[in-house]
C-alpha cells in the first residue's frame, strides 16, 4: 500500500455504515465492515428485495453498456458514482466488445479510491481506463478532469447508476444531469437508474437505512426520474423497472428501481 493509499485507508471509518460498502455487501462483495453489514441487514429485514435490486442493478449496467458498445457504437463512457469494483464493471463490458473503449470512473468514497489502482490495472492495451476522485455535486470539475481522457467532441455515454438519491433536492439532481449532458456531443447517451417510491416496503427500507446511521437515500417517483431525460430520446422500452430493460431472462419481474437509456439528438 502506498503512502497515499494509507492516507485514504485512514479515512474509511469502519464503525460508520457507508453507502458504497453497504451496496457491496448486498451484491455479495467482501469490501465491507460489520457496521455496513448490520445496516444492510436492517434494511433487508423490512425490504428483502433490496438484495435483488442490488444484483439487478449490475445486470442493468451490463445490458446498457453492452447495448451502447455493440449496437450504438459508443466508445467513451463517463461512469459517475461508480462505487466499489465488483464483477463486470463498465470498462470490462465495454472493452470486451470494443477494446479501444475509453472509460472514466468518478467517485469520492475513500474505499473506492483505495481500490482504484486495481481497477485501473484491469484494462485492454488498446483502451484507456481512468479515475476521477470527485463528488457528483461538482459536475464542472468532473467534466474538466474527464476531458483529459475523453474527447467531448465525440459521443459519450454518461452514467448515473443508483446514486442520485443522495441529493434530496430534485431540482439539484436535474441541474447536475443537465450540466453534464450539455457538455456532451450530439449522439451521446444518458444511462440512469434510481430507487423509486413505488411500494410501502421500499419506503420502509429507506427509513430503516437512515435509522441505522447510513446516509439517507431519497426515493423518487418514476415521473420525477423521467424529468432527468428532458430533451433526450429514450431508447425502447423507455423508463421501466430495471430488470425489464432489454431483459434477457423471461422470469425477470419489476422492482422498485426504474432506469432508462436515452439518446442526445
C-alpha positions in Angstrom: 0.0 0.0 0.0 1.4 3.4 -1.0 1.5 6.4 1.3 -1.5 7.9 -0.5 -3.4 4.7 -0.1 -2.6 4.6 3.6 -3.9 8.1 4.0 -7.1 7.1 2.2 -7.5 4.0 4.3 -7.3 6.1 7.5 -10.4 7.9 6.4 -12.5 4.7 6.0 -14.4 5.0 9.3 -15.2 1.2 9.7 -17.6 1.9 12.5 -19.8 4.2 10.4 -22.0 2.5 7.8 -21.2 3.7 4.3 -23.3 3.6 1.2 -20.8 2.1 -1.2 -19.8 -0.6 1.3 -23.5 -1.5 2.2 -24.2 -1.8 -1.5 -21.1 -4.0 -1.9 -22.4 -6.2 0.9 -25.8 -6.6 -0.8 -24.1 -7.5 -4.0 -22.2 -10.3 -2.3 -18.9 -8.5 -2.2 -16.3 -8.6 0.6 -15.2 -5.0 0.8 -17.4 -4.0 3.8 -17.3 -3.9 7.6 -19.6 -5.1 10.3 -21.3 -1.7 10.6 -22.2 -1.9 6.9 -23.5 -5.5 7.2 -25.6 -4.6 10.2 -27.1 -1.6 8.3 -27.6 -3.7 5.2 -29.3 -6.5 7.2 -31.6 -3.9 8.9 -32.8 -2.7 5.6 -33.3 -6.3 4.3 -35.4 -7.1 7.3 -38.1 -4.8 6.1 -37.3 -4.8 2.4 -35.8 -8.2 1.4 -36.0 -7.2 -2.2 -33.0 -4.8 -1.7 -30.6 -7.7 -2.4 -32.4 -8.5 -5.7 -32.3 -4.8 -6.6 -28.5 -4.7 -6.0 -28.0 -7.7 -8.2 -30.4 -6.4 -10.9 -28.7 -3.1 -10.9 -25.5 -4.7 -12.1 -27.3 -6.7 -14.7 -28.9 -3.5 -16.0 -25.5 -1.9 -16.2 -24.1 -4.8 -18.2 -27.1 -4.8 -20.6 -26.9 -1.0 -21.1 -23.2 -0.9 -21.7 -23.4 -3.9 -24.0 -26.1 -2.1 -26.0 -24.2 1.1 -26.2 -20.9 -0.5 -27.2 -22.3 -3.2 -29.6 -25.3 -1.5 -31.1 -24.9 2.2 -30.6 -21.2 2.3 -31.4 -20.3 4.2 -28.2 -16.6 4.1 -27.4 -16.5 6.6 -24.4 -18.1 6.1 -21.0 -18.3 8.5 -18.1 -19.4 6.5 -15.1 -20.3 8.9 -12.3 -20.6 7.5 -8.8 -19.3 4.1 -9.8 -19.0 2.6 -6.3 -16.8 -0.3 -5.3 -15.4 -2.5 -8.1 -17.3 -5.8 -8.2 -18.0 -8.1 -11.1 -18.5 -6.9 -14.7 -17.5 -3.3 -14.3 -18.2 -0.8 -17.1 -14.7 -1.0 -18.6 -14.7 -4.8 -18.6 -18.0 -4.9 -20.5 -17.2 -2.1 -22.9 -13.7 -3.1 -23.7 -14.8 -6.8 -24.0 -16.8 -5.6 -27.0 -14.7 -2.7 -28.3 -11.1 -3.0 -26.9 -10.4 0.7 -27.8 -13.1 2.0 -25.5 -12.2 4.8 -23.1 -13.7 4.8 -19.6 -13.6 7.4 -16.8 -14.9 6.4 -13.4 -15.9 9.1 -10.8 -16.4 8.6 -7.1 -15.4 10.3 -3.8 -15.5 7.4 -1.4 -12.2 6.6 0.3 -12.5 2.8 0.0 -13.3 3.2 -3.7 -10.2 5.3 -4.1 -8.1 2.6 -2.3 -9.3 0.1 -4.9 -8.9 2.4 -7.9 -5.4 1.2 -8.8 -6.5 -2.4 -9.0 -9.4 -1.2 -11.2 -7.1 0.8 -13.4 -4.8 -2.1 -13.9 -7.6 -4.2 -15.5 -7.9 -2.8 -19.0 -7.0 -3.6 -22.6 -3.9 -2.4 -24.3 -5.9 -0.6 -26.9 -8.3 1.2 -24.5 -8.0 3.6 -21.6 -9.4 3.4 -18.1 -9.0 6.4 -15.8 -10.4 7.6 -12.4 -11.5 11.0 -11.2 -11.9 11.5 -7.4 -14.8 13.9 -7.2 -18.3 14.4 -5.9 -21.2 14.4 -8.4 -22.2 17.7 -7.0 -19.2 19.2 -8.8 -20.1 18.5 -12.5 -17.9 21.2 -13.9 -14.8 19.8 -12.1 -15.7 16.3 -13.2 -16.0 17.4 -16.8 -12.7 19.2 -16.7 -10.9 16.2 -15.4 -12.7 13.7 -17.6 -11.7 15.8 -20.7 -8.1 14.7 -20.1 -9.2 11.2 -21.1 -12.4 11.6 -23.1 -13.0 13.6 -26.3 -16.1 15.7 -25.7 -16.4 16.4 -29.4 -17.3 12.8 -29.8 -20.3 10.9 -28.3 -20.0 9.8 -24.7 -22.3 7.7 -22.5 -22.9 9.4 -19.2 -23.9 7.0 -16.4 -25.6 7.7 -13.1 -26.3 4.3 -11.7 -28.3 4.4 -8.5 -26.5 7.4 -6.9 -28.7 10.5 -7.3 -30.9 9.7 -4.3 -28.2 11.1 -2.0 -29.2 14.5 -3.2 -32.5 15.5 -1.6 -33.4 18.4 -3.9 -34.8 17.1 -7.3 -34.0 20.5 -8.9 -30.3 20.0 -8.0 -30.5 16.5 -9.4 -31.8 17.7 -12.7 -29.2 20.5 -12.8 -26.4 18.1 -12.3 -27.6 15.8 -15.0 -28.3 18.7 -17.4 -24.9 20.3 -16.8 -23.2 17.0 -17.6 -25.2 16.2 -20.7 -25.0 19.8 -22.1 -21.2 19.3 -22.3 -21.5 16.2 -24.5 -21.7 16.0 -28.2 -24.7 15.1 -30.3 -25.1 11.3 -30.4 -24.2 10.9 -26.7 -26.3 8.9 -24.3 -27.6 9.2 -20.7 -27.9 6.0 -18.7 -29.7 6.5 -15.4 -31.5 4.4 -12.8 -32.6 5.0 -9.3 -34.7 3.6 -6.5 -38.4 4.6 -6.6 -41.1 5.1 -4.0 -43.3 2.5 -5.7 -44.1 0.3 -2.7 -44.6 0.8 1.0 -41.9 -1.8 1.7 -39.2 0.1 -0.1 -40.1 3.3 1.7 -39.8 1.4 5.0 -36.4 0.1 3.8 -35.2 3.6 3.2 -36.4 4.7 6.6 -34.6 1.8 8.2 -31.3 2.8 6.4 -31.5 6.3 7.8 -32.2 4.9 11.3 -29.2 2.6 11.1 -26.8 5.6 10.7 -26.5 5.2 6.9 -26.7 8.3 4.7 -30.4 8.8 3.9 -31.4 7.9 0.4 -34.3 9.8 -1.3 -36.6 7.6 -3.3 -38.2 9.3 -6.4 -41.3 8.7 -8.3 -40.8 7.3 -11.9 -42.4 10.6 -13.1 -39.7 12.6 -11.3 -36.9 10.4 -12.7 -38.3 10.9 -16.2 -37.7 14.6 -16.0 -33.9 13.9 -15.9 -34.3 12.8 -19.6 -35.9 16.0 -20.8 -34.6 16.9 -24.3 -33.4 13.4 -24.9 -34.9 10.5 -26.8 -35.3 7.3 -24.8 -34.3 4.0 -26.2 -37.2 1.5 -26.2 -38.8 0.4 -23.9 -38.3 3.8 -22.2 -38.2 4.3 -18.4 -39.1 0.9 -16.8 -38.2 -1.3 -13.8 -34.5 -2.1 -14.4 -35.0 -5.9 -14.6 -37.3 -5.3 -17.6 -34.9 -3.1 -19.7 -33.8 -5.3 -22.6 -34.3 -8.3 -20.3 -32.6 -11.5 -21.4 -34.4 -13.5 -18.7 -38.2 -14.3 -19.2 -38.5 -14.7 -15.4 -37.4 -11.1 -14.6 -40.0 -9.1 -12.8 -40.5 -5.5 -11.9 -38.8 -4.0 -8.8 -38.7 -0.6 -7.0 -36.0 0.8 -9.3 -36.5 2.4 -12.7 -34.0 3.1 -15.4 -33.6 4.1 -19.0 -31.1 4.8 -21.7 -31.6 8.0 -23.8 -30.0 9.5 -26.9 -28.9 13.1 -27.3 -30.1 14.4 -30.7 
